[in-house]
Amino acid sequence: PERLEVFIADLLKDDGWNEAVSSCRYVLHVASPFFLEVPKDESVLIKPAVEGTLRVLNACKENKVKKVVLTSSVAAIGYGHVKDKKIFDENDWSQTDEDISPYAKSKTLAEMTAWNFIKELSNENRFELTVINPVAVTGPMLSDDIGISNDFLLKLANGLMPACPRIQMGFVDVRDVAKAHIFSMTSEKTNGERIITSQKEMFFVEASRVLNDAGFKKAPKREMPDFLVRFMALFVKELGGLLPSLGRERNTNKSKARAMFNWDYTPAEESIIESTKQLQSMGLI
């Protein structure tokens, strides 16, 4: 604790960023708003993501930071493409002029903003940038803020969904995402790179069956017809943000992360079960 200093800063305000970054050699920019329901105004996600990134990067320029590691998302890579495209890598960008979720748009525009910012820096002000693009992050929590991905596991384990929407997503453990940030912070070979972090992709029903087999018997073991998901989305706001992904396969090429990082990821099944057992110990299941 004696090595930790806490500063208050707001993604939508200029105050506090210089003080937070002052004397730092490295900066990890992790903060960006995320919720599943589709907001009436997409700017509530896009504005803090984009403007917050610019505030952080400007503070880094002013304070002569050596390197920034930015948390982006696979949402900035795999959305808005033709339906028959199933494998994505770091060369892909989500298409913001297509029908994608406001969250995916916010992460795409924020990451593009960061790369453009770096590109336009003078040699005198230049610093390095690495971007980490995680999939859904599960794993143990340090507080009672369980996060969106673990809230999804909570809903499954509590039987709040009678069946699973036919949606596929990638899973990665939070400890591996943290390791990727720390490793990239000091590793020169990650300079200028986007790096997808995903252990594996699964359909919701596969993750739910993992929970059911682990003793969480309320977790459903069957899928819901697509038409029923679309109907339920009229009443369940969280489903609205998932509709563009309904029935779509999005697999990621994991070769860059394997080449960059010198450890094996925690298996997604282990991460899912550990997360859910912690939720149970918190009295939420």
C-alpha positions in Angstrom: 0.0 0.0 0.0 2.8 2.4 0.7 3.7 2.2 -3.1 0.2 3.1 -4.2 -1.0 6.7 -4.8 -4.6 7.4 -5.7 -5.7 10.3 -7.9 -9.2 11.2 -9.1 -9.7 11.9 -12.8 -12.8 11.9 -15.0 -12.8 10.7 -18.7 -14.9 13.7 -19.5 -12.9 16.4 -17.7 -9.4 17.7 -18.0 -8.7 18.0 -14.3 -6.5 15.5 -12.6 -4.8 13.7 -15.6 -1.5 15.5 -15.4 -1.2 14.9 -11.7 -2.0 11.2 -12.2 0.6 10.8 -14.9 3.3 13.0 -13.5 6.6 11.1 -13.0 5.2 7.9 -14.5 7.4 6.0 -17.0 4.6 3.8 -18.1 0.8 4.3 -18.3 -1.9 1.6 -18.6 -5.2 3.1 -19.8 -7.9 0.6 -18.8 -11.0 2.7 -18.2 -13.9 2.8 -20.6 -17.7 2.5 -20.0 -19.4 -0.7 -20.8 -23.0 -2.0 -20.5 -25.0 -4.3 -22.7 -28.3 -2.5 -23.1 -28.4 -0.2 -26.1 -28.6 3.4 -24.9 -30.9 6.0 -26.5 -27.8 8.1 -27.2 -24.7 6.2 -28.3 -22.5 9.1 -27.3 -22.8 8.1 -23.6 -20.4 5.3 -24.5 -18.5 6.9 -27.4 -17.7 10.3 -25.9 -15.9 9.1 -22.7 -14.1 6.4 -24.6 -12.7 8.7 -27.3 -12.3 11.9 -25.2 -10.9 10.0 -22.2 -8.3 8.3 -24.4 -7.2 11.7 -25.8 -7.0 13.2 -22.3 -4.8 10.3 -21.1 -2.5 10.5 -24.2 -2.1 14.2 -24.0 -1.1 13.9 -20.3 1.4 11.2 -21.4 2.9 13.5 -24.0 3.1 16.5 -21.6 4.8 14.3 -19.0 7.3 12.5 -21.3 5.9 9.0 -20.6 8.0 6.2 -22.2 5.1 3.9 -23.1 1.3 3.5 -23.0 -0.6 0.2 -22.9 -4.2 0.7 -24.0 -7.0 -1.7 -23.2 -9.1 -1.9 -26.3 -11.3 -4.9 -27.1 -12.0 -7.6 -29.7 -15.1 -5.4 -30.2 -12.8 -3.1 -32.1 -11.9 -6.0 -34.5 -14.7 -8.4 -35.2 -17.9 -6.5 -35.9 -19.7 -5.1 -38.9 -18.0 -7.5 -41.4 -19.7 -9.8 -44.0 -21.5 -12.7 -42.4 -19.3 -15.4 -43.9 -16.1 -14.0 -42.3 -15.5 -16.2 -39.3 -11.8 -15.7 -38.4 -10.4 -12.4 -37.3 -6.9 -11.1 -36.5 -5.2 -7.9 -35.6 -5.4 -6.5 -39.1 -9.1 -6.4 -38.9 -11.1 -3.4 -37.7 -14.8 -3.2 -36.8 -16.8 -1.3 -39.4 -18.3 1.7 -37.6 -20.6 2.6 -40.5 -22.4 -0.8 -40.2 -25.0 -1.9 -37.7 -22.7 -2.6 -34.7 -23.3 -2.0 -31.0 -22.5 1.4 -29.5 -19.9 -0.3 -27.3 -18.2 -1.8 -30.3 -18.2 1.6 -32.0 -16.9 3.3 -28.9 -13.9 0.8 -28.6 -13.2 1.1 -32.3 -13.2 4.9 -32.4 -11.2 5.1 -29.2 -8.5 2.8 -30.5 -8.3 4.5 -33.9 -8.0 7.8 -32.0 -5.0 6.4 -30.1 -3.1 5.1 -33.1 -3.8 8.4 -35.0 -2.5 10.4 -32.0 0.7 8.4 -31.9 1.1 8.7 -35.7 0.9 12.5 -35.5 3.4 13.0 -32.6 6.7 14.8 -33.4 9.9 12.9 -32.8 10.5 15.0 -29.7 7.2 14.0 -28.1 7.0 10.4 -29.4 6.3 7.5 -27.0 5.5 3.9 -27.6 2.0 2.3 -27.7 0.8 -1.2 -27.4 -2.9 -2.2 -27.5 -4.4 -5.2 -25.8 -7.7 -6.5 -27.4 -9.3 -8.9 -24.9 -12.5 -10.9 -25.4 -15.0 -11.5 -22.6 -12.9 -11.3 -19.3 -13.8 -13.7 -16.5 -12.0 -14.8 -13.4 -11.6 -13.8 -9.7 -12.7 -10.4 -8.5 -10.9 -8.1 -6.2 -14.1 -6.3 -5.1 -17.9 -6.7 -5.2 -18.0 -5.0 -8.6 -18.4 -8.2 -10.5 -18.3 -6.8 -14.0 -20.4 -7.5 -17.1 -18.9 -10.9 -18.1 -19.2 -12.3 -14.6 -22.8 -10.9 -14.4 -23.5 -13.1 -17.4 -22.2 -16.1 -15.5 -24.3 -15.1 -12.5 -27.5 -15.0 -14.7 -26.7 -18.5 -16.0 -25.9 -20.0 -12.6 -29.1 -18.6 -11.1 -31.2 -20.0 -13.9 -32.4 -16.5 -15.0 -32.3 -17.6 -18.6 -34.4 -20.6 -19.5 -32.2 -21.3 -22.5 -29.1 -19.7 -24.1 -29.2 -17.3 -27.0 -27.2 -18.7 -29.9 -24.3 -16.4 -29.5 -20.6 -17.1 -29.6 -17.9 -15.2 -27.7 -14.3 -15.5 -26.7 -13.2 -16.0 -23.1 -10.0 -15.1 -21.3 -9.1 -15.0 -17.6 -8.6 -11.6 -16.0 -5.1 -12.7 -14.7 -3.9 -13.3 -18.2 -5.2 -10.0 -19.4 -3.4 -8.3 -16.5 -0.2 -10.3 -17.3 -0.5 -9.2 -20.9 -0.6 -5.5 -19.9 2.4 -5.8 -17.5 4.4 -7.8 -19.9 3.7 -5.4 -22.8 4.5 -2.4 -20.6 8.2 -3.3 -20.6 8.6 -5.5 -23.7 9.9 -3.7 -26.7 8.8 -6.4 -29.0 5.2 -5.4 -28.3 5.8 -1.8 -29.4 3.3 -0.7 -32.0 1.3 -3.9 -31.8 -2.4 -4.7 -31.3 -2.6 -8.1 -29.5 -5.8 -10.2 -29.3 -6.0 -12.0 -25.9 -8.4 -14.9 -26.1 -8.0 -18.4 -24.7 -10.9 -19.9 -26.7 -14.3 -19.2 -28.2 -17.5 -20.8 -27.0 -21.2 -20.5 -27.6 -23.1 -19.4 -24.6 -24.6 -22.8 -24.2 -21.2 -24.4 -24.0 -20.2 -22.1 -21.2 -23.5 -22.8 -19.5 -23.0 -26.6 -19.7 -19.6 -26.1 -18.1 -21.4 -24.6 -15.1 -24.1 -27.2 -15.1 -21.5 -30.0 -15.1 -19.7 -28.2 -12.2 -22.8 -28.4 -10.0 -24.7 -25.3 -10.9 -27.7 -27.2 -12.0 -29.9 -24.2 -12.8 -27.6 -23.3 -15.7 -29.5 -24.2 -18.9 -28.1 -26.9 -21.3 -30.1 -25.9 -24.4 -30.2 -23.1 -26.9 -33.1 -20.6 -27.5 -34.5 -20.1 -31.0 -33.3 -16.9 -32.6 -36.8 -15.5 -33.1 -37.5 -15.9 -29.4 -34.3 -14.0 -28.5 -35.4 -11.2 -30.8 -38.8 -11.1 -29.2 -37.4 -11.2 -25.7 -35.1 -8.3 -26.6 -38.1 -6.1 -26.8 -38.5 -6.5 -23.1 -35.0 -7.4 -21.8 -32.7 -4.4 -22.5 -29.5 -6.4 -22.0 -30.4 -8.6 -25.0 -30.6 -5.6 -27.3 -26.8 -5.2 -27.5 -26.4 -8.9 -28.3 -28.7 -9.1 -31.3 -26.0 -8.2 -34.0 -24.1 -11.2 -32.7 -27.0 -13.7 -32.9 -26.0 -16.8 -34.8 -22.6 -15.3 -35.8 -19.3 -17.2 -35.4 -16.3 -15.0 -34.5 -13.1 -16.9 -34.0 -9.8 -15.1 -33.4 -6.3 -15.9 -34.7 -4.3 -16.3 -31.5 -0.9 -16.7 -33.1 0.4 -13.2 -32.3 -0.3 -13.5 -28.6 1.4 -17.0 -28.6 4.4 -15.5 -30.2 4.5 -12.5 -27.9 3.7 -13.9 -24.5 5.7 -16.6 -22.7 3.0 -18.3 -20.7 -0.1 -20.5 -21.2 -3.5 -19.0 -20.6 -5.8 -20.3 -17.8 -8.3 -22.6 -19.5 -11.6 -20.8 -20.1 -13.5 -23.5 -18.3 -11.4 -23.2 -15.2 -11.9 -19.4 -15.2 -15.6 -19.7 -15.6 -16.0 -22.2 -12.8 -13.7 -20.2 -10.4 -15.6 -17.0 -11.1 -18.9 -18.6 -10.4 -17.8 -20.2 -7.2 -16.6 -16.8 -6.0 -20.1 -15.4 -6.9 -21.6 -18.2 -4.9 -19.3 -17.4 -1.9 -20.5 -13.8 -2.1 -24.0 -15.0 -1.5 -25.2 -14.0 -5.0 -26.1 -17.6 -6.2 
